Amino acid sequence: MADMATQFSEKLLADIEAYLSQTGMSISYFGKRSAKNSELVKRLRDGRPIQSDTEQRVRDFMRHHKPRASKAKQSEAAEL
């Protein structure tokens, strides 16, 4: 069974992957912007843990930089 740190890293990675999918942001750019570490996502994908303060910075970045709706979704919303 995975330890607690691994579970948190897996959850963080899943949240990052969803964020990247929604934004189209590259993994290196995300790492630089969120944690000043372009290798962040690669390291998480490799199963390496990160410090709790780094996780908090990443989560704060995703919370404060919400993905914008695509132009198609904006058009649909405007029609309603």
N, C-alpha and C positions, 0 to 999 in steps of 0.2 A: 504494500500500500504506500502511496506517495505521502511524503511528509507535508506539513502545513506550508512551508515555504514554497515547495514545488506546486502545491495547489494554488497558492496565491499567484505565482508566476504564470501558471497555465491560464488562470482567469484573466490576468492582466493581458497576456498575449492574445487571448480570444477577443478581449475588448479592443485592443489595438488593431487586430486584423479587421474587425467590423468597422472601425473608424477609417482605416485605410481604404477599405472597399467603398465606403460612402463618400470619401473625399477624393479618391484617386491620387492621394499624396504618395510619393515614393517612400520606401522604408528608411533610406538614409536621410532624406529631408525631414521626415517625422522625428527621427532620433535626434538630429541636430536641433530642431526647434523645441522639442519637448524636454530633452535632457542633456543637451550639448554633447551628444554621443551618437555619431552616425552609425555605429555598430550595434546600437541598443536592440533593435528588432532581431537582427541576425543572432545575437547572443541569446536572446530569449528563445528563439526558434531552436537553438542548439541545446536548450535545457539548462542554461546557466542562470543562476539566481541574480537578483539585483537587490540593492539596499532599499530599505523602506522609504527613505527620503527621496530616492530616485523614483520609486513607484508613485509617491505622492505628487511629485513634479509632473510626471507623465499624466496622471489622472486630472490634475489641475489644468494642464494644457488642453486635454480633450474636452473638459467641461467648459472652458472659456473660449474655445475655438470650435464651436459647433459646426458640423458640416452644413453648407448651404444647400437649399433645395435646388435640384437641377432646373434648367429653364423650362423643360417640358412640365415638370411638376408645378412650377410657378404659374405657367399658363393655365393649367388645369384648375388651380386654385382660384385664379382670377375669373375664370368662367363661371364658377359656382357662386 
